[in-house]
């Protein structure tokens, strides 16, 4: 029987899969589009249905449907396997060894906890009444797996112990708190909203207190765990991503109820920061799907100030930001549920739709707020400099900046040359300088490709070490020696001495990908050849830099030596390409 990876590849074509994420156009026998892994204006990203792979000539991103989903959605191999298996209708079975590693056990315990919370909500009238009062339908409550944590100290942990989970596992998953003398459930007396990763797996919880108490936080979120990194999870992203791609914009709200009511009203491209500060990682997730985002914020001063940083981060990320201003004392959930007093619309859904329709580009929004009447020129200039120009400075292109400088001048009467001078003098905030630096990184770079191949080969070698019954075991020492000769003994030690969890992850990928592969030795030789090629390419790049320096400084003899080295490296790279072609 073929492996799950082979079954998925048989059912999902690379063009079909990647074309569901980005726009592809026919280009001869191949397809092309703009690379999702780096910013480009001219398409250099090619997909080959014959070779079943993609390659970007701009940044070097390359691979199959699994590496594409991993890099695009920020998933590990297990996550991409689940996403693609669900899409292909392939049933995943427990790995052959029958052993669940630490990370897999954590996913399991989170799933069991979700089942527990959902079951408790079904038999608890008070939280059901609260959710229905807030406007949620039974279908929404069920589909989003909302639950309830009873106001008991150990009911969840007792339930999980009976299912074979240890206190250490529950604590690591963020479900249990332990002191020197006691252990107790983290979530008690709260309505529970599961938070999902991009593959739809439960990785954390957010609990809303049922009975308001000034001494207790209204919301309690899971701590960061091996499964949950707050800066990388947006509530609802797993469900909204396909619709964000379809509609070419996302709607960003703050809380769980805002998200749920927006989805219930039909705005299924909505995501939520879920009470945590918005980060550049959140925005990268959104930008992979669309460059456009509408951000809704509370109309009070606190909501305005909290949103300002998010707006700046979004502009730094290169997003087109529009602001949807809510009426005073309304959040999206209340607006959708109640509607505006005296509104001519039949439902609050229409009021929410209207708020989104009237969303303004961030600079237009600030210009509309600028009160010019009865103010002298210096005061207006100061407000423009402090409130508007910092956002103009973060726009992606000078053409956009020029457009808004002209618009600000026409609105305020301030001279364009004076506005440009103020813009040039504007100091960049340290935070945003760091964000701009992060923006220049290329997730599809050659280093990523090299590391991916290395990790895959290391996993195969570690996996094969325990497979003495396979014919290929006799070749293991030669394979390992070749691998070490390419990467160095020191780098091999990093893999050989990795933690048990990391090794199990590598073994899992090797077993699922190659466990039933009839030509494994050929596949390993192809990977070794590709890895050696990557190392030579890296060495070639260094030599090219040294050659340029030697030529500029007039060191002719040194330049000649380097040029000979470059010719030698080029020859080796071409030989490897030919060898690989013959292997395939």
BABAPA-97744 format. One record per residue (C-alpha): x, y, z; residue number from 0. Coordinates in steps of 0.1 Angstrom, whole numbers, plus 5000, padded with zeros to 4 digits. Example, Ala and Ser with C-alpha at 12.3 -4.5 7.8 and 13.67 -1.06 7.14 Angstrom:
BEGIN
{atom {5123; 4955; 5078}; 0}
{atom {5137; 4989; 5071}; 1}
This chain:
BEGIN
{atom {5000; 5000; 5000}; 0}
{atom {5014; 5035; 4991}; 1}
{atom {5023; 5060; 5018}; 2}
{atom {4998; 5088; 5028}; 3}
{atom {5022; 5113; 5011}; 4}
{atom {5020; 5093; 4978}; 5}
{atom {4982; 5089; 4981}; 6}
{atom {4978; 5127; 4987}; 7}
{atom {5000; 5135; 4957}; 8}
{atom {4980; 5112; 4935}; 9}
{atom {4948; 5130; 4944}; 10}
{atom {4961; 5166; 4946}; 11}
{atom {4979; 5181; 4916}; 12}
{atom {5005; 5207; 4924}; 13}
{atom {4989; 5233; 4900}; 14}
{atom {4954; 5227; 4916}; 15}
{atom {4968; 5230; 4951}; 16}
{atom {4990; 5261; 4946}; 17}
{atom {4964; 5277; 4923}; 18}
{atom {4940; 5276; 4952}; 19}
{atom {4964; 5299; 4972}; 20}
{atom {4977; 5322; 4945}; 21}
{atom {4967; 5333; 4910}; 22}
{atom {4985; 5312; 4883}; 23}
{atom {4986; 5317; 4846}; 24}
{atom {4995; 5292; 4818}; 25}
{atom {5031; 5296; 4806}; 26}
{atom {5038; 5269; 4780}; 27}
{atom {5038; 5235; 4797}; 28}
{atom {5041; 5252; 4831}; 29}
{atom {5022; 5278; 4852}; 30}
{atom {5035; 5310; 4866}; 31}
{atom {5025; 5337; 4892}; 32}
{atom {5038; 5361; 4917}; 33}
{atom {5058; 5344; 4945}; 34}
{atom {5040; 5343; 4978}; 35}
{atom {5073; 5341; 4997}; 36}
{atom {5089; 5374; 4987}; 37}
{atom {5076; 5407; 4973}; 38}
{atom {5078; 5410; 4935}; 39}
{atom {5061; 5429; 4907}; 40}
{atom {5070; 5406; 4878}; 41}
{atom {5060; 5369; 4882}; 42}
{atom {5090; 5346; 4887}; 43}
{atom {5073; 5318; 4905}; 44}
{atom {5068; 5287; 4882}; 45}
{atom {5048; 5255; 4888}; 46}
{atom {5055; 5224; 4868}; 47}
{atom {5027; 5198; 4866}; 48}
{atom {5051; 5173; 4849}; 49}
{atom {5077; 5175; 4876}; 50}
{atom {5052; 5180; 4904}; 51}
{atom {5071; 5209; 4919}; 52}
{atom {5074; 5247; 4921}; 53}
{atom {5104; 5270; 4918}; 54}
{atom {5109; 5307; 4922}; 55}
{atom {5137; 5323; 4902}; 56}
{atom {5135; 5354; 4924}; 57}
{atom {5141; 5339; 4959}; 58}
{atom {5149; 5303; 4953}; 59}
{atom {5118; 5288; 4970}; 60}
{atom {5113; 5253; 4957}; 61}
{atom {5095; 5221; 4966}; 62}
{atom {5064; 5200; 4965}; 63}
{atom {5028; 5206; 4978}; 64}
{atom {5039; 5197; 5013}; 65}
{atom {5067; 5223; 5015}; 66}
{atom {5044; 5249; 4999}; 67}
{atom {5017; 5244; 5026}; 68}
{atom {5043; 5243; 5054}; 69}
{atom {5059; 5276; 5042}; 70}
{atom {5027; 5294; 5032}; 71}
{atom {5006; 5285; 5063}; 72}
{atom {5035; 5284; 5088}; 73}
{atom {5029; 5247; 5097}; 74}
{atom {5051; 5219; 5107}; 75}
{atom {5051; 5187; 5085}; 76}
{atom {5023; 5171; 5106}; 77}
{atom {5002; 5202; 5102}; 78}
{atom {5006; 5203; 5064}; 79}
{atom {5000; 5165; 5063}; 80}
{atom {4966; 5170; 5081}; 81}
{atom {4956; 5200; 5059}; 82}
{atom {4964; 5181; 5027}; 83}
{atom {4950; 5148; 5039}; 84}
{atom {4917; 5165; 5048}; 85}
{atom {4916; 5182; 5014}; 86}
{atom {4924; 5149; 4995}; 87}
{atom {4901; 5128; 5015}; 88}
{atom {4930; 5105; 5027}; 89}
{atom {4926; 5088; 5060}; 90}
{atom {4956; 5092; 5082}; 91}
{atom {4964; 5063; 5106}; 92}
{atom {4985; 5063; 5137}; 93}
{atom {5022; 5059; 5128}; 94}
{atom {5035; 5023; 5125}; 95}
{atom {5054; 5024; 5157}; 96}
{atom {5022; 5030; 5177}; 97}
{atom {5041; 5055; 5198}; 98}
{atom {5027; 5090; 5202}; 99}
{atom {5055; 5115; 5208}; 100}
{atom {5053; 5144; 5232}; 101}
{atom {5039; 5170; 5207}; 102}
{atom {5013; 5145; 5194}; 103}
{atom {5002; 5137; 5230}; 104}
{atom {4997; 5175; 5236}; 105}
{atom {4974; 5177; 5205}; 106}
{atom {4955; 5147; 5219}; 107}
{atom {4951; 5162; 5254}; 108}
{atom {4938; 5195; 5239}; 109}
{atom {4913; 5176; 5218}; 110}
{atom {4901; 5156; 5249}; 111}
{atom {4898; 5188; 5269}; 112}
{atom {4877; 5203; 5241}; 113}
{atom {4854; 5173; 5241}; 114}
{atom {4851; 5177; 5279}; 115}
{atom {4843; 5214; 5277}; 116}
{atom {4817; 5209; 5249}; 117}
{atom {4800; 5182; 5269}; 118}
{atom {4798; 5204; 5300}; 119}
{atom {4782; 5232; 5280}; 120}
{atom {4754; 5209; 5268}; 121}
{atom {4743; 5202; 5304}; 122}
{atom {4749; 5238; 5318}; 123}
{atom {4718; 5261; 5312}; 124}
{atom {4735; 5293; 5325}; 125}
{atom {4764; 5296; 5299}; 126}
{atom {4740; 5284; 5272}; 127}
{atom {4716; 5312; 5281}; 128}
{atom {4745; 5338; 5281}; 129}
{atom {4757; 5327; 5246}; 130}
{atom {4722; 5328; 5232}; 131}
{atom {4716; 5362; 5248}; 132}
{atom {4748; 5374; 5230}; 133}
{atom {4732; 5363; 5198}; 134}
{atom {4749; 5330; 5189}; 135}
{atom {4729; 5303; 5173}; 136}
{atom {4731; 5266; 5183}; 137}
{atom {4748; 5259; 5150}; 138}
{atom {4775; 5285; 5157}; 139}
{atom {4781; 5272; 5192}; 140}
{atom {4784; 5236; 5179}; 141}
{atom {4805; 5244; 5148}; 142}
{atom {4830; 5265; 5167}; 143}
{atom {4832; 5239; 5195}; 144}
{atom {4824; 5264; 5223}; 145}
{atom {4824; 5248; 5257}; 146}
{atom {4822; 5255; 5295}; 147}
{atom {4846; 5249; 5323}; 148}
{atom {4827; 5241; 5355}; 149}
{atom {4836; 5261; 5386}; 150}
{atom {4854; 5232; 5401}; 151}
{atom {4891; 5229; 5410}; 152}
{atom {4900; 5195; 5395}; 153}
{atom {4871; 5182; 5374}; 154}
{atom {4889; 5186; 5340}; 155}
{atom {4922; 5172; 5353}; 156}
{atom {4905; 5142; 5369}; 157}
{atom {4887; 5135; 5336}; 158}
{atom {4921; 5136; 5317}; 159}
{atom {4939; 5115; 5343}; 160}
{atom {4913; 5088; 5337}; 161}
{atom {4922; 5089; 5300}; 162}
{atom {4959; 5083; 5308}; 163}
{atom {4973; 5118; 5307}; 164}
{atom {4999; 5129; 5333}; 165}
{atom {4999; 5161; 5353}; 166}
{atom {5031; 5170; 5335}; 167}
{atom {5014; 5168; 5301}; 168}
{atom {4984; 5188; 5313}; 169}
{atom {5007; 5215; 5327}; 170}
{atom {5027; 5216; 5295}; 171}
{atom {4995; 5220; 5275}; 172}
{atom {4984; 5249; 5297}; 173}
{atom {4955; 5231; 5313}; 174}
{atom {4968; 5226; 5348}; 175}
{atom {4985; 5249; 5373}; 176}
{atom {5008; 5233; 5399}; 177}
{atom {5023; 5246; 5431}; 178}
{atom {5046; 5228; 5456}; 179}
{atom {5016; 5215; 5474}; 180}
{atom {4987; 5213; 5449}; 181}
{atom {4976; 5210; 5413}; 182}
{atom {4944; 5225; 5400}; 183}
{atom {4926; 5233; 5367}; 184}
{atom {4936; 5266; 5350}; 185}
{atom {4901; 5272; 5336}; 186}
{atom {4872; 5273; 5360}; 187}
{atom {4837; 5289; 5358}; 188}
{atom {4844; 5302; 5323}; 189}
{atom {4829; 5299; 5288}; 190}
{atom {4856; 5283; 5267}; 191}
{atom {4865; 5293; 5232}; 192}
{atom {4890; 5269; 5216}; 193}
{atom {4918; 5285; 5195}; 194}
{atom {4929; 5267; 5164}; 195}
{atom {4961; 5266; 5144}; 196}
{atom {4960; 5270; 5106}; 197}
{atom {4954; 5232; 5102}; 198}
{atom {4923; 5234; 5125}; 199}
{atom {4939; 5217; 5155}; 200}
{atom {4930; 5230; 5190}; 201}
{atom {4962; 5245; 5204}; 202}
{atom {4949; 5268; 5232}; 203}
{atom {4918; 5281; 5249}; 204}
{atom {4904; 5315; 5258}; 205}
{atom {4880; 5315; 5288}; 206}
{atom {4854; 5342; 5295}; 207}
{atom {4842; 5345; 5331}; 208}
{atom {4805; 5337; 5334}; 209}
{atom {4798; 5357; 5365}; 210}
{atom {4814; 5391; 5364}; 211}
{atom {4837; 5398; 5393}; 212}
{atom {4859; 5429; 5396}; 213}
{atom {4886; 5409; 5413}; 214}
{atom {4889; 5383; 5385}; 215}
{atom {4900; 5390; 5349}; 216}
{atom {4871; 5389; 5324}; 217}
{atom {4892; 5368; 5300}; 218}
{atom {4918; 5342; 5307}; 219}
{atom {4940; 5328; 5279}; 220}
{atom {4962; 5297; 5277}; 221}
{atom {4999; 5304; 5284}; 222}
{atom {5024; 5299; 5256}; 223}
{atom {5031; 5262; 5251}; 224}
{atom {5049; 5240; 5226}; 225}
{atom {5017; 5242; 5205}; 226}
{atom {5006; 5278; 5211}; 227}
{atom {5027; 5309; 5203}; 228}
{atom {5005; 5339; 5208}; 229}
{atom {5021; 5360; 5182}; 230}
{atom {5013; 5334; 5155}; 231}
{atom {4977; 5325; 5161}; 232}
{atom {4947; 5345; 5148}; 233}
{atom {4913; 5333; 5160}; 234}
{atom {4892; 5321; 5131}; 235}
{atom {4921; 5321; 5106}; 236}
{atom {4918; 5284; 5098}; 237}
{atom {4882; 5290; 5086}; 238}
{atom {4886; 5325; 5072}; 239}
{atom {4917; 5318; 5050}; 240}
{atom {4899; 5304; 5020}; 241}
{atom {4874; 5333; 5020}; 242}
{atom {4902; 5360; 5025}; 243}
{atom {4917; 5346; 4993}; 244}
{atom {4883; 5346; 4975}; 245}
{atom {4873; 5381; 4985}; 246}
{atom {4909; 5395; 4984}; 247}
{atom {4906; 5413; 5018}; 248}
{atom {4904; 5404; 5055}; 249}
{atom {4884; 5419; 5083}; 250}
{atom {4903; 5422; 5116}; 251}
{atom {4884; 5425; 5149}; 252}
{atom {4894; 5422; 5185}; 253}
{atom {4874; 5397; 5205}; 254}
{atom {4859; 5362; 5201}; 255}
{atom {4823; 5374; 5202}; 256}
{atom {4831; 5400; 5175}; 257}
{atom {4846; 5373; 5153}; 258}
{atom {4817; 5348; 5159}; 259}
{atom {4789; 5373; 5152}; 260}
{atom {4807; 5386; 5121}; 261}
{atom {4810; 5350; 5107}; 262}
{atom {4774; 5343; 5117}; 263}
{atom {4763; 5374; 5098}; 264}
{atom {4780; 5361; 5067}; 265}
{atom {4813; 5380; 5068}; 266}
{atom {4834; 5348; 5068}; 267}
{atom {4867; 5365; 5059}; 268}
{atom {4869; 5379; 5095}; 269}
{atom {4897; 5371; 5119}; 270}
{atom {4904; 5382; 5155}; 271}
{atom {4935; 5390; 5175}; 272}
{atom {4916; 5374; 5204}; 273}
{atom {4926; 5399; 5231}; 274}
{atom {4964; 5397; 5224}; 275}
{atom {4985; 5424; 5209}; 276}
{atom {4987; 5422; 5171}; 277}
{atom {5021; 5413; 5158}; 278}
{atom {5040; 5413; 5126}; 279}
{atom {5037; 5375; 5124}; 280}
{atom {4999; 5379; 5125}; 281}
{atom {5000; 5404; 5096}; 282}
{atom {5023; 5381; 5076}; 283}
{atom {4997; 5354; 5078}; 284}
{atom {4971; 5378; 5064}; 285}
{atom {4994; 5393; 5037}; 286}
{atom {5000; 5358; 5023}; 287}
{atom {4963; 5357; 5014}; 288}
{atom {4956; 5394; 5005}; 289}
{atom {4973; 5428; 5006}; 290}
{atom {4941; 5444; 5019}; 291}
{atom {4927; 5445; 5054}; 292}
{atom {4899; 5464; 5071}; 293}
{atom {4905; 5470; 5108}; 294}
{atom {4876; 5476; 5131}; 295}
{atom {4883; 5494; 5165}; 296}
{atom {4863; 5506; 5195}; 297}
{atom {4855; 5542; 5193}; 298}
{atom {4867; 5551; 5228}; 299}
{atom {4902; 5566; 5234}; 300}
{atom {4916; 5533; 5248}; 301}
{atom {4905; 5514; 5218}; 302}
{atom {4919; 5541; 5195}; 303}
{atom {4953; 5540; 5211}; 304}
{atom {4955; 5503; 5212}; 305}
{atom {4947; 5501; 5175}; 306}
{atom {4973; 5528; 5164}; 307}
{atom {5002; 5504; 5169}; 308}
{atom {4984; 5477; 5148}; 309}
{atom {4978; 5502; 5120}; 310}
{atom {5015; 5511; 5118}; 311}
{atom {5026; 5475; 5119}; 312}
{atom {5002; 5467; 5090}; 313}
{atom {5016; 5496; 5069}; 314}
{atom {5051; 5484; 5076}; 315}
{atom {5040; 5449; 5064}; 316}
{atom {5030; 5465; 5031}; 317}
{atom {4993; 5460; 5036}; 318}
{atom {4966; 5484; 5023}; 319}
{atom {4949; 5494; 5056}; 320}
{atom {4913; 5507; 5059}; 321}
{atom {4897; 5517; 5091}; 322}
{atom {4861; 5509; 5099}; 323}
{atom {4850; 5532; 5127}; 324}
{atom {4822; 5518; 5149}; 325}
{atom {4795; 5540; 5165}; 326}
{atom {4802; 5552; 5200}; 327}
{atom {4796; 5525; 5227}; 328}
{atom {4794; 5497; 5201}; 329}
{atom {4816; 5468; 5193}; 330}
{atom {4810; 5446; 5162}; 331}
{atom {4791; 5419; 5182}; 332}
{atom {4767; 5444; 5198}; 333}
{atom {4762; 5462; 5165}; 334}
{atom {4753; 5430; 5146}; 335}
{atom {4730; 5418; 5175}; 336}
{atom {4712; 5451; 5183}; 337}
{atom {4716; 5473; 5153}; 338}
{atom {4718; 5511; 5156}; 339}
{atom {4690; 5530; 5174}; 340}
{atom {4666; 5544; 5147}; 341}
{atom {4684; 5526; 5119}; 342}
{atom {4664; 5521; 5087}; 343}
{atom {4680; 5486; 5083}; 344}
{atom {4660; 5456; 5094}; 345}
{atom {4690; 5439; 5111}; 346}
{atom {4723; 5449; 5127}; 347}
{atom {4740; 5428; 5100}; 348}
{atom {4732; 5456; 5076}; 349}
{atom {4746; 5482; 5099}; 350}
{atom {4778; 5462; 5102}; 351}
{atom {4779; 5458; 5064}; 352}
{atom {4775; 5496; 5061}; 353}
{atom {4803; 5503; 5086}; 354}
{atom {4826; 5481; 5066}; 355}
{atom {4815; 5497; 5033}; 356}
{atom {4824; 5531; 5047}; 357}
{atom {4858; 5521; 5059}; 358}
{atom {4885; 5547; 5049}; 359}
{atom {4921; 5543; 5040}; 360}
{atom {4940; 5551; 5071}; 361}
{atom {4953; 5585; 5060}; 362}
{atom {4919; 5595; 5047}; 363}
{atom {4905; 5584; 5080}; 364}
{atom {4929; 5607; 5099}; 365}
{atom {4923; 5636; 5075}; 366}
{atom {4886; 5633; 5081}; 367}
{atom {4892; 5636; 5118}; 368}
{atom {4914; 5666; 5115}; 369}
{atom {4896; 5697; 5128}; 370}
{atom {4909; 5727; 5109}; 371}
{atom {4883; 5753; 5116}; 372}
{atom {4892; 5780; 5141}; 373}
{atom {4929; 5768; 5143}; 374}
{atom {4959; 5787; 5133}; 375}
{atom {4984; 5772; 5108}; 376}
{atom {5010; 5762; 5133}; 377}
{atom {4985; 5741; 5153}; 378}
{atom {4972; 5724; 5121}; 379}
{atom {5008; 5718; 5110}; 380}
{atom {5017; 5703; 5144}; 381}
{atom {4987; 5679; 5143}; 382}
{atom {4995; 5668; 5107}; 383}
{atom {5032; 5662; 5117}; 384}
{atom {5023; 5642; 5148}; 385}
{atom {4991; 5624; 5137}; 386}
{atom {4993; 5619; 5100}; 387}
{atom {5028; 5621; 5086}; 388}
{atom {5041; 5590; 5106}; 389}
{atom {5016; 5569; 5086}; 390}
{atom {5026; 5585; 5053}; 391}
{atom {5062; 5576; 5061}; 392}
{atom {5053; 5540; 5064}; 393}
{atom {5036; 5537; 5030}; 394}
{atom {5052; 5512; 5006}; 395}
{atom {5059; 5535; 4976}; 396}
{atom {5068; 5571; 4970}; 397}
{atom {5039; 5573; 4945}; 398}
{atom {5015; 5567; 4974}; 399}
{atom {5033; 5591; 4996}; 400}
{atom {5032; 5618; 4969}; 401}
{atom {4994; 5612; 4964}; 402}
{atom {4987; 5617; 5001}; 403}
{atom {5011; 5647; 5005}; 404}
{atom {4991; 5664; 4978}; 405}
{atom {4958; 5655; 4994}; 406}
{atom {4970; 5667; 5029}; 407}
{atom {4981; 5700; 5013}; 408}
{atom {4948; 5705; 4995}; 409}
{atom {4928; 5697; 5027}; 410}
{atom {4949; 5718; 5051}; 411}
{atom {4964; 5745; 5030}; 412}
{atom {4999; 5735; 5041}; 413}
{atom {5026; 5738; 5014}; 414}
{atom {5037; 5705; 4998}; 415}
{atom {5074; 5713; 5000}; 416}
{atom {5070; 5720; 5038}; 417}
{atom {5052; 5687; 5042}; 418}
{atom {5080; 5668; 5024}; 419}
{atom {5106; 5684; 5046}; 420}
{atom {5087; 5674; 5077}; 421}
{atom {5084; 5639; 5063}; 422}
{atom {5121; 5636; 5057}; 423}
{atom {5129; 5648; 5093}; 424}
{atom {5105; 5624; 5108}; 425}
{atom {5123; 5600; 5132}; 426}
{atom {5115; 5563; 5128}; 427}
{atom {5103; 5546; 5160}; 428}
{atom {5127; 5519; 5172}; 429}
{atom {5099; 5493; 5171}; 430}
{atom {5091; 5500; 5135}; 431}
{atom {5127; 5500; 5125}; 432}
{atom {5129; 5465; 5138}; 433}
{atom {5098; 5456; 5119}; 434}
{atom {5112; 5470; 5087}; 435}
{atom {5143; 5450; 5092}; 436}
{atom {5122; 5418; 5096}; 437}
{atom {5103; 5427; 5065}; 438}
{atom {5134; 5422; 5043}; 439}
{atom {5138; 5386; 5053}; 440}
{atom {5130; 5360; 5026}; 441}
{atom {5112; 5330; 5039}; 442}
{atom {5118; 5312; 5006}; 443}
{atom {5156; 5318; 5006}; 444}
{atom {5183; 5293; 4997}; 445}
{atom {5192; 5289; 5034}; 446}
{atom {5156; 5276; 5040}; 447}
{atom {5159; 5251; 5011}; 448}
{atom {5193; 5239; 5024}; 449}
{atom {5179; 5234; 5059}; 450}
{atom {5148; 5216; 5046}; 451}
{atom {5169; 5191; 5027}; 452}
{atom {5193; 5186; 5056}; 453}
{atom {5166; 5180; 5081}; 454}
{atom {5148; 5156; 5057}; 455}
{atom {5180; 5136; 5051}; 456}
{atom {5189; 5136; 5088}; 457}
{atom {5154; 5122; 5096}; 458}
{atom {5158; 5094; 5071}; 459}
{atom {5192; 5085; 5085}; 460}
{atom {5180; 5085; 5121}; 461}
{atom {5149; 5065; 5111}; 462}
{atom {5169; 5039; 5091}; 463}
{atom {5192; 5033; 5121}; 464}
{atom {5164; 5014; 5137}; 465}
{atom {5153; 4995; 5105}; 466}
{atom {5178; 4966; 5105}; 467}
{atom {5153; 4945; 5086}; 468}
{atom {5153; 4967; 5055}; 469}
{atom {5177; 4959; 5026}; 470}
{atom {5188; 4995; 5025}; 471}
{atom {5202; 4992; 5060}; 472}
{atom {5234; 4978; 5045}; 473}
{atom {5239; 5012; 5027}; 474}
{atom {5233; 5033; 5058}; 475}
{atom {5269; 5038; 5068}; 476}
{atom {5278; 5050; 5033}; 477}
{atom {5248; 5073; 5033}; 478}
{atom {5256; 5088; 5067}; 479}
{atom {5293; 5093; 5057}; 480}
{atom {5283; 5111; 5025}; 481}
{atom {5259; 5133; 5044}; 482}
{atom {5285; 5142; 5069}; 483}
{atom {5311; 5149; 5042}; 484}
{atom {5287; 5175; 5028}; 485}
{atom {5275; 5193; 5059}; 486}
{atom {5305; 5187; 5083}; 487}
{atom {5307; 5166; 5114}; 488}
{atom {5298; 5195; 5137}; 489}
{atom {5265; 5200; 5119}; 490}
{atom {5257; 5163; 5120}; 491}
{atom {5261; 5164; 5158}; 492}
{atom {5233; 5190; 5159}; 493}
{atom {5209; 5164; 5144}; 494}
{atom {5225; 5133; 5162}; 495}
{atom {5222; 5150; 5196}; 496}
{atom {5188; 5166; 5190}; 497}
{atom {5161; 5163; 5217}; 498}
{atom {5139; 5132; 5216}; 499}
{atom {5109; 5153; 5205}; 500}
{atom {5128; 5168; 5175}; 501}
{atom {5141; 5133; 5165}; 502}
{atom {5106; 5119; 5167}; 503}
{atom {5094; 5147; 5144}; 504}
{atom {5121; 5140; 5119}; 505}
{atom {5115; 5102; 5121}; 506}
{atom {5077; 5107; 5117}; 507}
{atom {5083; 5128; 5085}; 508}
{atom {5107; 5102; 5071}; 509}
{atom {5084; 5073; 5079}; 510}
{atom {5053; 5089; 5065}; 511}
{atom {5071; 5101; 5034}; 512}
{atom {5093; 5072; 5026}; 513}
{atom {5080; 5042; 5046}; 514}
{atom {5066; 5025; 5015}; 515}
{atom {5089; 5039; 4990}; 516}
{atom {5103; 5012; 4967}; 517}
{atom {5131; 5034; 4953}; 518}
{atom {5143; 5049; 4986}; 519}
{atom {5180; 5046; 4978}; 520}
{atom {5175; 5066; 4946}; 521}
{atom {5155; 5093; 4965}; 522}
{atom {5182; 5095; 4991}; 523}
{atom {5209; 5100; 4964}; 524}
{atom {5188; 5127; 4947}; 525}
{atom {5185; 5145; 4981}; 526}
{atom {5223; 5141; 4987}; 527}
{atom {5230; 5155; 4953}; 528}
{atom {5207; 5185; 4958}; 529}
{atom {5222; 5192; 4992}; 530}
{atom {5257; 5191; 4978}; 531}
{atom {5246; 5215; 4950}; 532}
{atom {5232; 5239; 4976}; 533}
{atom {5265; 5240; 4995}; 534}
{atom {5285; 5246; 4963}; 535}
{atom {5261; 5274; 4954}; 536}
{atom {5266; 5290; 4987}; 537}
{atom {5304; 5287; 4984}; 538}
{atom {5301; 5302; 4948}; 539}
{atom {5283; 5332; 4961}; 540}
{atom {5310; 5339; 4987}; 541}
{atom {5337; 5336; 4960}; 542}
{atom {5318; 5361; 4938}; 543}
{atom {5319; 5387; 4966}; 544}
{atom {5356; 5381; 4972}; 545}
{atom {5363; 5384; 4934}; 546}
{atom {5345; 5418; 4933}; 547}
{atom {5365; 5430; 4963}; 548}
{atom {5398; 5418; 4948}; 549}
{atom {5391; 5435; 4915}; 550}
{atom {5381; 5468; 4931}; 551}
{atom {5412; 5469; 4952}; 552}
{atom {5435; 5461; 4922}; 553}
{atom {5446; 5427; 4935}; 554}
{atom {5450; 5410; 4901}; 555}
{atom {5468; 5379; 4913}; 556}
{atom {5442; 5373; 4941}; 557}
{atom {5414; 5378; 4916}; 558}
{atom {5429; 5353; 4892}; 559}
{atom {5431; 5326; 4920}; 560}
{atom {5394; 5333; 4930}; 561}
{atom {5383; 5332; 4894}; 562}
{atom {5399; 5297; 4890}; 563}
{atom {5380; 5286; 4922}; 564}
{atom {5348; 5300; 4908}; 565}
{atom {5353; 5280; 4875}; 566}
{atom {5359; 5249; 4895}; 567}
{atom {5328; 5253; 4916}; 568}
{atom {5307; 5260; 4885}; 569}
{atom {5320; 5228; 4869}; 570}
{atom {5311; 5208; 4900}; 571}
{atom {5276; 5223; 4901}; 572}
{atom {5270; 5214; 4865}; 573}
{atom {5283; 5179; 4871}; 574}
{atom {5259; 5174; 4900}; 575}
{atom {5230; 5187; 4879}; 576}
{atom {5238; 5161; 4851}; 577}
{atom {5242; 5133; 4877}; 578}
{atom {5209; 5142; 4893}; 579}
{atom {5192; 5143; 4858}; 580}
{atom {5205; 5107; 4852}; 581}
{atom {5192; 5096; 4886}; 582}
{atom {5157; 5108; 4878}; 583}
